[in-house]
Amino acid sequence: MKIILLGPQGAGKGTQASRLSERTGAKHIATGDIVRAEIKSGSDLGKKVQEYNDRGDLVPDEIIVEMFKPHLDGADSWILDGFPRNESQAKALEEALEELGLELDGVIALEASDQELVERLSGRRQSEATGKTYHIQHDPPPEDSDRDPGPFVQRKDDTEESIKNRLNIYHKQTEPLKDYYAERDLLTTVDATQAIESVTKDVLAAVGEKV
Ligand code: AP5
């Protein structure tokens, strides 16, 4: 399985990719996680990308493509979460796949309104121990510390200003990729406003059709 999960910030790409990965064994490759890990390492690259991340801006293409590429190697089944985000990245992905002799199976676009997305991102909490994502109402962090000891914190880029900026960038640069992949007969859309498990069911059905 080689698929892309496309969608606006807060649509549930990370949530669904992690559930899909648990159920199918496919590797979950999230460029946001790669960026946050680099920031946490304190490296020069981490310091450079932190400014973009905290503002909610895209990391420049040449930097993110180099950070992303090594993660494609070695896994024969993967779910891309957060990459590509514009046409130039989509083309870079095509070239990387061609070099590796691989082919994309499909693209699943998760769809939800901006109003719903802002509510979701404001309630999002991430575990510092496991990196797992929760929502204070829709998917509360477990009370049992054996399952996830936390602490459960709000991401630095989940401020109102950064959320608005990220959604603007999504509509301008990432949303046109739906047409790009529809033209290549790779796109399936899923209603991401349903409950988390219903979205998972629809995504699994779409993956089944595409793979
Ligand atoms: P990234 O971490 O990818 O952030 P993002 O794009 O803002 O996406 P999110 O993680 O916010 O959304 P999601 O769709 O994964 O939602 P989630 O599952 O958490 O990227 C961070 C930064 O890195 C970028 O801003 C940029 O700087 C840089 N970057 C990354 N990739 C890049 C690239 N390709 N190019 C350049 N720069 C790049 O769900 C959200 C919340 O909703 C959670 O609380 C969840 O529990 C809840 N939820 C999920 N589904 C449901 C549901 N069905 N019902 C109710 N609640 C739900």
Residues whose N, C-alpha, C, O or C-beta is under 5 A from the ligand:
A	BS01	AP5	P8 Q9 G10 A11 G12 K13 G14 T15 Q16 T31 G32 D33 V35 Y52 N53 G56 D57 L58 V59 I64 D81 G82 F83 P84 R85 R120 L121 G123 R124 R125 T133 Y134 H135 H138 D139 R166 A192 Q194 A195 I196 V199
